[in-house]
Amino acid sequence: MQGTDSGVDTYFGLCTYPGRELRHRIDFKVYPRDIYAFGLIAWTGNDVLNRRLRILADSKGFRLDDTGLFPATHGSGGKRGSKGSASIKLCTERAVFDFLGFPWLEPHERNL
């Protein structure tokens, strides 16, 4: 497992099936509880939903990714900004959708 600054542990590997030569890439991500909702949103929606949510966050002065919702900083080039910036504390997926003012979508409804 490879850790990150955000506390997300990631494993990248290959999976093979018995009797088959075809390999499949497999990624595991383990999120700390305090940012788990952001990881769920990022990995249960398609790129259209994720792009819409990021643009909406940006319009409200924030930057959204799979590790949190951060106050945007000028000149950060889309990055989190200073290392001291902390994510807004939102513990559920619904709380993130509500904060952004986006209608709630169940995970199975997130492929826009």
N, C-alpha and C positions, 0 to 999 in steps of 0.2 A: 504494500500500500504506500501511496505517496501522499503526504500531507501538504496542505497549502496554508497560506497566511490566514485565510478565513476559517480554518479549522475543518475544512472538508477533506475527508480521506478519499482517495481515488485509486482504483485498480484498473489497469488496462491489460487485457489478455486476449488469448485466442481460445476458441472452443472447437473441438472436433467431435464428430459423431462416430461411434464404432462402425467400422466397415466402409467409411466414406472418407475421401481425401479432402473434401471441401472444408475450409476453416472459416469460422465466423468470429468477428471481433466482438468482444464482450467488455463492457465498462460497468464498474460498480462505483457508486458514489455514496458515501455515508456522511450525512449532514448532522451537525450539532442541533439539538432541539430548538435553540433560539433562532435559527435561520432555516429550519426544516420547511416551513410554509413556502419560502421563496424557491427552494429547490423543487418542491412538488409542482409549483406553477410552471417553472421553466421546463420541466421534463414531462409534464402531462399535456402540454399544449403544443400545437404545431408552430412553425416559424411565423405564420401570419398573426396568430394571437400574441406570440411573444413580441413581435415587432410593434403591434398596436399598443400593448401595455407599456413597452419602453418609450414609445413616442408620447403617450399620455403622461407618463411619469416625467419625461423631459419638459412637457408643456407646463407642468406644475412645479418645476424647479428641482427635480430629483433625477437620479440615475438608478435604474432598476436592473438587477442581474440575478443570477441564481443564489447569491449570497446575501442579498439585502436590498433595501431602498435607501439610497444615500443622498444627502443634500448635494446638489450640483455645485461645482465651483467653476468660476471663470478661468479659462486657460488650462483646464485639465485635459483637454483633447478627448473628452468622453470618458476619461478615467475617473476613478473614485475621488481624486483630489489628494489632499494631504492624508498622511497615514493616520492622523488623529480623528478623521471623520468617522462617525459611527452611523450604523444603519438605524432607521426608524424601527422601533420595537413593535412588530406586528406578529402575533403568535399563530394566526390561522390564515389559510388561503382566503377565506371570506373577508377577513379584516383587511387584507391587501387589496382585494377587489373593491371593497367599500371605500378605503382610503383614496384610491385612484378614481373613484366614481364610475367604475366599470360594472355593468350588470354581472351578477354572479352566474358562473357556469360550472356545472358539475364536471369532474374530470373527463367523463365520456363525451361531453359536449364541446370540448376545447379544440377540435380540429376545424378551424374556420376556413 
